[in-house]
Amino acid sequence: MNHHSHGHVHGHPAPAVAEGSDAPLDAPPDIPPLPEMLARLETRRSAPLRGLVEPGLSPDELDRLLRLAARVPDHGRLVPWRFIVVAGAARQALGERLDALYARQNPGLPVAKADMWTLYMSRAPLTVVLVSRPDTSAKVPEWNQVLSAGAAGMALTVAASAMGFATQWLLKWPGRDTEAAALLGVTAPERVAGFIHIGKPAQVSEDRPRPALDEVVSYWAPDQSMSNDTP
């Protein structure tokens, strides 16, 4: 008997072949490139907060955006992040509470800054607050979980761009202050990872210089891991 039959390669079963076809049934799927997606990624940029205007996302668009943003790497499937949507009249209500807290924390605040956070929250049609919520009891390192939250924020900005909107991801005082975050229902060990403001761009923003690849990319080689100090 020929022990190296046609049904095996190097001792492993050969992949099944569809009848009338030379392609294995378990061949990798053919995922075609998407030039339009690549072109949008090549031009994605943050928009000035003052340049985000109506119309905002419809309820269906918002639902789709959040579903897309949730498709991120997540070691252990812990979902170590969540989203808080601030839209409509809630923007002013939250802004007014932030202004009251800020005034209490900063006695003698100039009158000109009395409504600064109300204005801040009212500029964009909608804001998604990204919250990092690592599970400190999980075996998955906390750093992995924090990175997943960052990935969710980036996925949201990319998805918004693909849907024809622009974003500005900021982390000002309302996201850094524990009392301000508590107004949103964020408590330790949760942390605000950013206020992601979303709207239609009033105009196309000028792109900023991007890093040259030779400044941020290197290729590891075996001899690089050796040095005179290595035993």
C-alpha positions as CSV (number, residue, x, y, z in Angstrom):
1,M,0.0,0.0,0.0
2,N,1.2,3.5,-0.8
3,H,1.2,5.3,2.6
4,H,1.6,8.7,0.8
5,S,-1.8,8.6,-0.8
6,H,-3.3,11.5,-2.8
7,G,-5.7,12.3,0.1
8,H,-2.9,13.3,2.4
9,V,-0.1,15.9,2.4
10,H,2.7,15.5,4.9
11,G,0.5,13.3,7.0
12,H,-2.4,15.7,7.1
13,P,-5.8,15.2,5.3
14,A,-5.9,17.1,2.1
15,P,-8.7,19.8,1.9
16,A,-11.9,18.7,0.3
17,V,-12.5,19.8,-3.2
18,A,-15.9,20.9,-4.6
19,E,-17.3,18.6,-7.3
20,G,-16.3,20.0,-10.7
21,S,-13.9,22.5,-9.2
22,D,-10.2,22.6,-8.4
23,A,-10.7,25.0,-5.4
24,P,-10.7,23.4,-1.9
25,L,-13.9,23.8,0.0
26,D,-12.0,25.2,3.0
27,A,-9.9,27.6,0.9
28,P,-9.5,31.1,2.4
29,P,-12.4,33.3,1.4
30,D,-11.8,35.7,-1.5
31,I,-12.2,39.1,0.2
32,P,-11.9,41.8,-2.5
33,P,-10.2,45.1,-1.8
34,L,-12.5,48.1,-1.4
35,P,-10.8,51.1,-3.2
36,E,-13.5,53.6,-1.9
37,M,-12.8,52.5,1.7
38,L,-9.1,52.9,1.2
39,A,-9.6,56.3,-0.3
40,R,-11.7,57.4,2.7
41,L,-9.1,56.1,5.1
42,E,-6.4,58.0,3.3
43,T,-8.3,61.3,3.7
44,R,-9.8,60.8,7.2
45,R,-9.0,63.6,9.5
46,S,-10.4,65.3,12.6
47,A,-12.7,68.3,12.1
48,P,-12.7,71.4,14.3
49,L,-15.4,71.2,16.9
50,R,-16.8,74.6,15.6
51,G,-17.0,73.1,12.2
52,L,-19.4,70.3,13.0
53,V,-22.9,71.2,11.9
54,E,-26.4,69.8,11.4
55,P,-27.8,67.5,10.2
56,G,-26.7,65.0,12.7
57,L,-27.2,61.2,12.6
58,S,-30.6,59.8,12.3
59,P,-31.6,57.1,14.9
60,D,-30.9,54.4,12.3
61,E,-27.6,55.9,11.4
62,L,-26.6,56.2,15.1
63,D,-27.5,52.6,15.7
64,R,-25.4,51.5,12.8
65,L,-22.5,53.6,13.8
66,L,-22.4,52.2,17.3
67,R,-22.7,48.6,16.0
68,L,-19.7,49.3,13.7
69,A,-17.8,50.9,16.6
70,A,-18.3,47.7,18.7
71,R,-16.5,45.5,16.2
72,V,-13.1,45.8,17.7
73,P,-10.4,43.5,19.1
74,D,-11.4,42.4,22.6
75,H,-9.1,39.9,24.4
76,G,-11.3,37.6,26.5
77,R,-14.6,39.1,25.1
78,L,-14.9,41.3,28.1
79,V,-16.3,44.4,26.3
80,P,-14.2,46.7,28.5
81,W,-15.8,49.9,27.2
82,R,-19.2,51.4,26.7
83,F,-20.8,54.4,25.0
84,I,-22.8,57.3,26.4
85,V,-24.8,59.2,23.8
86,V,-25.5,62.9,24.5
87,A,-27.9,64.3,21.9
88,G,-30.8,66.8,21.5
89,A,-31.8,68.7,24.6
90,A,-29.6,66.6,26.8
91,R,-26.5,68.5,25.4
92,Q,-27.6,71.8,27.0
93,A,-28.8,70.0,30.2
94,L,-25.4,68.4,30.7
95,G,-23.6,71.6,29.8
96,E,-25.5,73.5,32.4
97,R,-24.6,71.0,35.1
98,L,-21.0,71.0,34.0
99,D,-21.0,74.8,34.2
100,A,-22.4,74.8,37.7
101,L,-19.8,72.2,38.9
102,Y,-17.0,74.1,37.2
103,A,-18.0,77.4,38.9
104,R,-18.1,75.7,42.3
105,Q,-14.6,74.3,41.7
106,N,-13.3,77.6,40.4
107,P,-14.4,80.5,42.7
108,G,-14.1,83.8,41.0
109,L,-14.6,82.4,37.5
110,P,-15.0,85.3,35.0
111,V,-18.5,85.9,33.8
112,A,-17.4,85.3,30.2
113,K,-16.7,81.7,31.1
114,A,-19.9,81.0,33.0
115,D,-21.5,79.0,30.2
116,M,-18.4,77.7,28.5
117,W,-19.3,74.0,29.0
118,T,-22.9,74.6,27.8
119,L,-21.4,76.0,24.6
120,Y,-19.0,73.2,24.4
121,M,-21.6,70.5,24.6
122,S,-24.0,72.4,22.2
123,R,-21.6,72.8,19.3
124,A,-21.8,69.4,17.7
125,P,-25.1,67.8,16.8
126,L,-24.2,64.7,18.8
127,T,-21.5,63.5,21.2
128,V,-20.6,60.0,22.1
129,V,-18.7,59.7,25.4
130,L,-16.3,56.7,25.2
131,V,-15.9,55.0,28.6
132,S,-13.1,52.6,29.5
133,R,-14.3,50.0,32.0
134,P,-11.6,47.4,32.6
135,D,-12.5,44.3,34.5
136,T,-9.8,44.3,37.2
137,S,-10.8,40.8,38.3
138,A,-10.2,39.3,34.8
139,K,-7.1,37.4,33.9
140,V,-6.8,39.6,30.8
141,P,-4.2,42.3,31.5
142,E,-5.8,45.7,32.2
143,W,-3.6,47.3,29.5
144,N,-5.1,45.0,26.9
145,Q,-8.6,46.1,28.0
146,V,-7.7,49.8,27.8
147,L,-6.3,49.3,24.3
148,S,-9.6,47.8,23.3
149,A,-11.4,50.9,24.5
150,G,-9.1,53.0,22.3
151,A,-9.8,50.8,19.4
152,A,-13.6,51.3,19.9
153,G,-13.1,55.0,19.7
154,M,-11.0,54.8,16.6
155,A,-13.5,52.4,15.0
156,L,-16.3,55.0,15.8
157,T,-14.4,57.8,14.1
158,V,-13.6,55.7,11.0
159,A,-17.2,54.5,10.7
160,A,-18.5,58.0,11.1
161,S,-16.2,59.1,8.2
162,A,-17.5,56.2,6.1
163,M,-21.0,57.4,6.7
164,G,-20.2,60.9,5.6
165,F,-19.8,62.6,8.9
166,A,-16.8,64.2,10.6
167,T,-15.6,63.8,14.2
168,Q,-13.5,65.6,16.9
169,W,-12.2,63.4,19.7
170,L,-11.4,65.5,22.8
171,L,-10.6,64.8,26.4
172,K,-11.0,68.1,28.2
173,W,-11.9,68.8,31.9
174,P,-15.3,67.1,31.8
175,G,-13.6,63.8,30.9
176,R,-10.7,64.2,33.3
177,D,-12.5,65.3,36.4
178,T,-14.1,62.6,38.6
179,E,-17.0,64.8,39.7
180,A,-17.8,65.9,36.1
181,A,-17.6,62.3,35.0
182,A,-20.0,61.3,37.7
183,L,-22.6,63.5,36.2
184,L,-22.5,61.1,33.3
185,G,-22.8,58.1,35.5
186,V,-19.1,57.2,35.2
187,T,-17.5,55.9,38.4
188,A,-14.3,54.2,39.3
189,P,-12.8,52.0,38.0
190,E,-14.4,53.4,34.8
191,R,-12.7,56.3,33.1
192,V,-13.8,58.6,30.3
193,A,-11.6,57.9,27.3
194,G,-12.9,60.8,25.3
195,F,-15.8,63.0,24.1
196,I,-16.2,62.1,20.4
197,H,-18.2,64.9,18.8
198,I,-20.0,64.1,15.5
199,G,-21.6,66.1,12.8
200,K,-21.4,67.1,9.2
201,P,-18.3,69.0,8.3
202,A,-18.9,72.7,7.5
203,Q,-16.0,72.5,5.2
204,V,-13.2,70.2,4.2
205,S,-10.4,70.7,6.8
206,E,-6.8,71.1,5.6
207,D,-4.9,68.0,6.4
208,R,-2.0,68.2,8.9
209,P,1.4,66.8,8.2
210,R,1.6,63.1,8.8
211,P,4.8,61.3,10.1
212,A,7.2,59.9,7.5
213,L,7.2,56.1,7.6
214,D,10.9,56.0,8.2
215,E,10.4,57.9,11.4
216,V,7.9,55.5,12.9
217,V,8.5,52.1,11.1
218,S,11.3,49.7,11.7
219,Y,11.9,46.1,10.7
220,W,13.1,43.7,13.3
221,A,16.1,41.5,12.4
222,P,17.5,38.7,14.6
223,D,20.9,40.4,15.0
224,Q,19.2,43.5,16.5
225,S,18.3,41.5,19.6
226,M,21.9,40.8,20.4
227,S,24.3,43.2,22.0
228,N,27.7,43.1,23.7
229,D,25.8,43.0,27.0
230,T,23.8,39.9,26.1
231,P,25.2,36.8,27.8
